[in-house]
Amino acid sequence: MRRYRNTKIVATLGPSTRTKRHIRALIMAGVDVFRLNFSHGEHSDKKSRVTAIRELEKELDRPVAIMADLQGPKLRIGEFKDGEIELAPGDNFSLDLREQLGSKSRVQLPHTEIFDAAEAGMDLLLDDGRIRLRVQKVSKSVIETKVVTGGRLSARKGVNVPGVTLGLSALSEKDKSDLEFALGLGCDWIALSFVQRPSDVKEARKLIEDRAAVLIKLEKPAAIDHLDELMTLTDAVMVARGDLGVELPPEKVPGLQKKIVKLCRKWGKPVVVATQMLDSMVHSPAPTRAEASDVATAVYDSADAVMLSAETAAGEYPIESVDMMNRIILEAEGDEAYQASTASKQNVVEPTVSDAITLAARQVAETVNANCIVTYTTSGETTLRAARERPTVPILCVTSSLSTARRLAIAWGIHSVHIDQEERFSTVVKRAVDIAETQGFASSGDHIVITAGVPMGKSGSTNVLRIERIP
């Protein structure tokens, strides 16, 4: 089950991938992290899939991460009397608080926060930006608009308010219920949707405590204004280009993606690039050339992971989508330009013992032509530091914490192995040698580089570096 690539693959489970057989095929094709989308489906479905993943994890002897993606405060219009309407540019259309079925001229908008923020002259976007309305007049219960971009509009479509920070918590009551359920299932990552401000992450942290790692999805332009502070509060980041591209001009998203990936690398926080990466494979056995280039660009930018959504959740070719993404990653990582680019993006090392040891491990491994770097860790911090350095050799994480082994499945270049707690450094060295050999990372006569902390089992105490030869 060793992967011969560094960039990880996140895949969403859904109607197309509901059985244990499907999930096994996805793992074998290359999936490292499974995403459960709590915007859709029943809790019972999520539970059965988690059970299947954990069974396969034991059978395949490979830690697999599970991400619970909370819906967040999704803003939606109400329903229409005739199911849907057709809007034309220049039409007058109102959004109001009345609990009545919509018509050609109005529809319910049950979100007072939008009424509080709306002003004449601003735009409202419906159905992922397909419909654009310009606000003409606002009262406490009615927003009068004129249609700028028309089209067909059906019930329960989403509403976006570009450039405005709304007075909404990132966790709805549904999210809080879903969160407790996900934590009870033992999900490794909790993905927070529509984060706008640092307080959104702090609120979630209080509820999650240390039961799972936190990933923030950057979907709202308001969050971009708080990036540095958000980095101190989260464990990982997702560039959710779908919603981000609704509220921002599309031409701004590629540059912002690069900025976020670079910032995450600086902070040593895993970053996932997501949304429509191989979208045509929902209905086609092959991607467009532009989609292949999109995936490769994320790899060249040094993203930790790339994600499939509808391709594996509801698509006709879920296994083929993962296989294609795996092949694109391998091709990109084998390119000399990728290797040169990765080497040129080294971070400034923090003046700590742990960072100095990690930097030295990369340099020593490359100097002595070692086959891998073995990090013995409890919290995973040492291993994430090693991944941030983007060494040219694989990173083999040996940990006594199963939750750490699972969470690190999302991070660049890390292959985790769960073992029992060791008390002596000499025993750790022997175990590292054995694991490197049995996991296929090294063979007789090869060198490995080992980092660990003494005394053993103390988080954040990396202070030892050793070169070992496989007998």
N, C-alpha and C positions, 0 to 999 in steps of 0.2 A: 504493500500500500504506500510505498514511498512515492512522492511526487517529484518529478524532475523539472519543476518550475518554482518560481518564488512568489509570483502574484497569485492570490487566492481567488476562489470562485464561490460566490454566494448565490444560492438558487431559492426561489420562492416555491413553496408547495401549494397546490390547489387542486381543482377538479381533475386535471390531467395527470396528477402525480399523487394519488391518494393511497396507494397500497404499499406494503412492505417491499414487494417486488420492484415497483417503480423507484422507491427510495434507494434500494440496493443498486439498481442500475445507474442512478444519478451519482452515487458515491464512486462507483467504479469508473464512471465517465470523467470524474474530476471534482465533484462538489466537496467543499471544505466546511461550508456553513449553510444551514437551512434556515430560511426566513419563513415565519408564520405570520401572515397578514391578518391582523385582527379587525380590519375594516370589513372583512367578509368571512362567512362560514360560522359554524357552531363550535362551542367549546368542546363538544364530544369529538368532533373531527380533529381538532388540535391535539387532544389527549391521545387519540389512537396513533397519530403520526409521531408524536414524541415517544410513545412506547416503542414503535417500530424503529425509530432512530437509535434509541438506547440499546435495543436488542442487537441491531446491526453493528453498533459500536463495539460491543463485546465480541461478536462473531468475527469481525474484521480486525480487531485489536488496533483500532485507530480512534483517538478522541475526535469527536465531531461537535461543532458548536451549533446551538439553536438560538435564533434571534426572534424575540417576540416584538413585532412592529405594531405599536399602538396607533389607533386611528387618529387621535388628536382632535382638536376642536374644528372639525370639518363644517364649514358653513354651507348650507344648502337652501334652495328655494323650496316652496311647497309643491303641491300637485295641481294638475289642470283638469278641468271638467271633461275635456275631450282627449285627455292623455298627453297631447302636445299641441304646440302652436307654431306658426311661422311668423317671424318678425322681419320687417324690411327696414332698411335705412330711412331715417326720418320719422318712423312711427313713434308715437308717445306711449310709454309703458311705465306702469307704477309698481313699486314694491311696497307692501304694507304688512301690518301685523294681524290682519283679519284672518281668522281660521275658516276660510272659505276656499273652495276649489277655484283655481285660477282661470283666466279667460284670455282673450286676445289683447286685452288692455291692462291686465294686472295679475299679480301672483303674490302669495304669502311669502314673507321673509321673516322667519321667527327668530331673529337675532338682534336684540336691542342695541348691542355693541356697535353694529354697523350704522344704525340710526344716530348714535351718539357721535360717530366719527365722520359721517357723510357731510360734504359741503358742495354747494353749487359749483360746477365746473370740473369736478373730479370724475374719474371713470370707474365704473364697476365692471368686472369681467365675469361672465357666466360660462359654464361648461368648458373648463380649461382654456378660457380665453377666446373661444370661438364666437361668443356674443359679447359685444362691447356696448355698454350703455353710458351715456353722459348725464350726470346729475344736473337737473334744472332747478329743483326746489326741494327743501327738506323740512318736514315737520316732525313732531314727536312720534307719529304713527305712519307717515307716508313719505316715501322717497319718489319724487316724480322725475322721470328720465326721458331722454330721447335716444333712440337706437342709432348707433354709429355704424356698427357692423352687425348685420342681421343673420338670420338662418333659422333652422328648426330648433326649437327648445322644448324639451320634455321634462317630466317631473323629477324632483330631487337632485337637480344638477347643482354642482358646486359654485360658490361665489368667492371671488378674490377681490381684495381691495388694495390695489397697488400703492406702495409708498406710505402705508399707514400702519402704525402699531396699534392693534385693537386691544381693548381691555379684557382679554380672555386668558384664562389659565391654559397651559399646554396640556392639562389633564382634565378631561370631562368626567362625568360620573361613570359613563361607560368605560372610559380608559382606566379608572381606578378599579373597577370590577375586573376588567381584563388583566390588569397588572397583577392583582392578587392571585388570579387563576394561573397566570404565566409563571409567577414565582413559585407557586405550589407545584407546578409541573417540573420545576428545576431548570427553566430556561437560563441560558448563560448570558445573553445580551438582551437588554431592553432598549428598543429604539423609540425615541421620543419624536413625535411628528409636530410640525409647525411651531418649533421653538422660535420665540421672538426676542427673549431677554434672558439674562442670567438667572433671574428669580424663577423662571420656568424649570430650569435644571435643578436648582436648589430644592424646589418643592418635590420634584420626583425623587431626588436623592434621599430625602427624609423618609419617604415611603419604602424605597427599595433597600435602604441601608447597605449592607455588604452582601446581599443575597444574589446579586447579579451585577454585571458591568453595564455601564450606561453609554449609549451611542446617541448623539444628537443628529437629526436630519436637518440639513440646511436647505430649507424650502422658502423661507421668508426673507426678503431683502433686509428687513429690520434686524435680523440676526447677524448679518454681515457687519453691521456697525459695532457689534460687541464681540468680534471673533476672538480677540486675545483673552478676554475674561472668560468666555465660554470654554476656551481650551483648558483653562485651569480647573474647570468643573466637570468636564466629560472625560470618558475613557477612550472614546473613538468618535469619528465623524463620518457622516454620509453626505456626499454631494448629490442631493436629490434633484436632478436637473429638470424633471417634469414640472413640478409646481414652481420651482425657481424661475424657469423659463416662461411661465405664464405672467408673472408679475414684473419681470425684467425684460427688456428687449432681447431677443434671441442672440443677437450678435455680441452681447456682453457675457453670456454664459461660458463660452470656452475659456476666455481669459480669467474669469472668476474661478473656474474649475482648477486651472493651473495654480492660481494664487492660494487656494485652500489646500491643495495637495502639498504644495511647498511649505505652507505654514504648519501643517500636521507633521510633516517630516522633521521640521525644526523642533517641535514640541515632543516628538517621539510618540505621537498618538496615531493608531491605525486609521486609515481613511479609505472609504469605499466609494467608488464612482458608480452611480446607478441611473437607471431609467432609459428605456428604449435602446439598449446597447445592440441587441440583435433583433429588433422589433419585427422585421419582416419574416423571421423564422417562426412567428406565431402561426403563420399559414403556409410557409415555404420551407423546403428542406435545406435551403442555402441562404446566407445573408447577402445583402447588397455589398458592393465593394466599399461604399462609404461607411457602412456599419463595421466592417472588418477594420477599417482604418480608425474608427472611433475607439474600438476596444484597444487596438495597438497604441493609440495616442495615450490612453490612460496608463498603459504599461510603461511606455517611454517616460511619462511624467513621474513614474515611481509610486503610483498608487499601491496600497497594500492589497486591495481586492477590487474586483469588478462584479457587478450583480446582474442577474437575470430575474425579470419579474413575470410578466404575462407569458414570456417564452416557455417557462417551465410550469407555471401555475395553470394556465388555460390553453396553451398552445398545442398544435398538432404534432410538433417535433421536439418534445422536451429533452430527450436524451441526446438527440443530434445537436441541439442548441448548446448543451454543456460540452459535448465533444468538440464542436467548432470553436467555442471560446477557449478551450484548453489548447487547441492547435494554434490559434492566433497568438496566445500568450507565449507558447514555446517558440514560435517563429520570431516574435519580437525580442524575447530575451536572448535568443541566440545571435542577434544582430550585433555586430561590432559597435555600431552607433549607440545602441542601448547600453552596452557595457561601458563605453567611454563616457556617456552622459551620466550614468549612475556614479561612476568614480569621481566625476567633477562636481558632484552635488554634496560633498561631505559637509557635515555641520560643524560649527564651532563647539568644541568639547567644553562642558561645564567643569569647573575646577573642583571635582570631587574624586575620591578614590575609585568609586564604582565606575564613573565615566572614563577615568584614566585606564582602568583595567580593561574595559570594554573596547576602547580605541586600540589599546595595545594588542588585544586578542585578534582584532582584524588584521593589524599590521604584521603580527607574528605569523598568523595563519597564511597570509599571502607570501611572506618571506620564505618560510620553510616548506611552502607548497603542501600545507596540511589539507586533509580531505574534508574536514568539517570543524566547526567550533561547537563544543559541548558546553551548555550553560546549565549548571545545577541551580535551581531556583525554587522558592516557595511561592512568592507573590507574583512572579512573572516579570518584575521590573528589570532584572538583569537581562533577560532574554529580549525584552522590548528595546533595551538600549543597544543590544547587539544588532537587532533588526534595523534600527535607525541608522547604523553605520553602513548598511547595505554591503556586506562583505561579498567577495567573489566565491566563497565556499558556503555550503549549506549550514544552517543553524539547527543543531539538535538539542532540544530542550528536554532535560531530565528533571522531573518534579514529583514530589510526594503529594501534591494537591491535584486531584482530578479536575476540580473546577478551573484551576489555572491552566491545565493542559487543554481543556475544552475552549476556554476563552481565547487562548493564543492561536487557535485555528484560523482566526481572521487576519492575523498579522503576517507581513511579508517574510517569506523565506524560512518560516519556523516549522519544524517537524517535532511534535511533542510526544513524549513517552512517559506514562505514569508508573511510578515505582513506589515501594514502601519507603517510609522515612529512614534516612541513614544518619548515624550519629558521628561517624569518623570520616575524615577527609580521605584517608587511604582507601576506605571502602567505596567512597564515591568515585574515586579514580578508577578502581577496578570495574565498577558497574558501568562507568562511562565507556571504557574500552570494550566491554562485552556488548553493550547496546549499540555502539557505533558499528561493530562487526555484524551483529545479528540483524540489524535494521538495514544493512546494505550500504552504509556510508563509508566504510573503510575495511581494508583487509590486511593480511599479514604484511608487515614492513611499512605500512602507511603511518603517517603522523596525524594526531588530532590535538587540538588546543582546548583546554578545559578551564572554565572560570567557575568560581564558587565563593561562598562566604564562610569564614571561620570566626566564631563558632557556627556549627551547622544549624540550619533551620531558622535562623534569625533573618527576617525580611530586611532587604536594603543594605546588606552587609558584605557585598561582593568585594573581596580584597585579595584573592588568590588567582594567579594565572599559572598554568602548567602545560608543558608540551609532553605528550606521551606517545610512545611508539607501539603500534599493534604488534604483539609477539608473533 
